[in-house]
Amino acid sequence: MWFKNLQLFRLTGDFKLNPEQLHEQLLPAQFRRCGSLEPASIGWVPPLGRDAELLTHASGDAIMICARREERVLPAAVIRDEVEERVREIEEEQMRPVRRKEKQQIKEDVTLELLPKAFTRSALTYAWIDPKQGWLVIDSASAKRAEDLIALLRKSLERFPVMPPVTTQAPATVMTQWLTGEQAIGDFLPEDQCELRDADDGGGVVRCRGQDLEAEEVRKHIEAGKLVVRLAVTWQERISAVISDDLIVRRLRFEDLVQEQLDDLGDVDRAALFDAEFTLMVLELNRFLPALLTAFGGEQVNA
């Protein structure tokens, strides 16, 4: 149970539900499979897996939840080909052109006919709520998947006010200063990967991978006005990740120094290992996240 990405949201209201109460609140929105004519379905599943009963899993103050989204896979090309074939048949048999409105109706009919035959695919999105620290942390780099999970929470709880954290200094400016030596880095050590972008919208993008970021080539891009919008870093030799200027943390990895703490567990079942990993991950990230925000000047008050 190691998160691979972090999307951060601050709780902006009181959250007073304990894990059991939250489970009860989530039950009405429990996951169910797509109906034959439904393009997608989303709902809550037990974080511990299909053999578990609770829709929550707690470790200290942190409560893990998990949303499952299932969608029918109906490629646009398949629909387009079938629509074109039917349009061609009508035009040949009735000797008339098919107008746009009629073509749209044919497309809708084709979609309804093919949807029940389409394969389905599903994906899990994990998150944890920490009322004491004031966090909702979502394991996804996709803004859409994060929005879907938050919307499902709001549907289940009637209201769930959150907002992304905002720092006093722009992350892109600070990360650029790290590479030019203009600002102390602290516990964050830049690695060999970054993305630079022109400050103007629509400007050029330069991606560096396996690159010495202190090289003259990188410095020239910065001198030309590009800002660092993504940067691979290591934090205290415990966590490595790619930090973005929108504060999304990608490619999160807990280094051996952290994972070795689980070596003494011995032979345990899946549930015990899940719980131990979740507990350790929360402890590490409860140190990492404040350090991340502090590196960018701390959070704005009432942002």
Phi, psi and omega in degrees: 000070177245123176294145179257340180218160178225119165250126190255136176221137177270133172289125182253008176217171180291138174235107190247006182282136171275172184304321181291318178294320177296319177305314181297323180290329182277339187307315181300337180255028177298147185298140169224154183293156177301136169289167186299333181249012178266129177287335183200160177212143179221142179190178184273142174229158179297129177301329181282356178111176190296337180278350180273162181253322184283141177273008176226158173216123188253147171218107185061233180274349184272137179239118179275139173227165182211128177253138175246129176245128176242138179220149178277136183264104180231092185302140180300327181295324179295315179297314182301315181297318180292320178296315180298323179294317180291322177298317180298318180296317180297315182296324180284318184284322185258358176054048179209155177281149175268121182282167186300317182297319179292323179295323178295322178294321177297319179298318178295319179296317179297317180300315180295325180288321185275336186304314180296339181270351185285147173291161176243153173223152182224159179215146179256140174236116180266153176205161170225146177252130178234093183298325183292315179276347178079033185242145154244121182241124184246132180274078177196143173266355183269123177297325181296316181293323176295317179297321179297317180294317180295320178297321178293322176298316181293326176294321183284325187253001183074317174213143179206080186286120176219161174206151177296147176291149178235128182264159182287336177243143180293124180306322181297320179294315182294314181295327176295318179294329176300318184284340179261359179076014182277345182219141178298141184271334183073227183273003181262125181248114177299141179259224189243029182216135175202167174230128180246143183218145176298144180295329179285140176301138179081008180282179183288158180234135176237126178247127180246132177221133183065033188244140171290110186285354174267002183292155181300326181300316179291317181300323180295322177298320179292319179296333179280358175111002179281148178248151177278114182255346173216139183212128174280130182223162167241138181245115176052028181058020182246327183224136171239148184191169171251118181264135179252161181292347175265012179068014170280131180258121182245162176051043180292133179217131177268121187287171184303326181302329178275310187293336178296342179292346179267358185297331183279358181293328183073208183273101181239162180283173186299319182296319180292321179293318178303313182296318181294318179293318179298315180299314181294319180298315180297318179299317180292316183287336174290346171263323184291315186296314175299323178295322179297313181293321178298323180299334179254029173090004182083171182279145172291141176279129181056041181289000000 
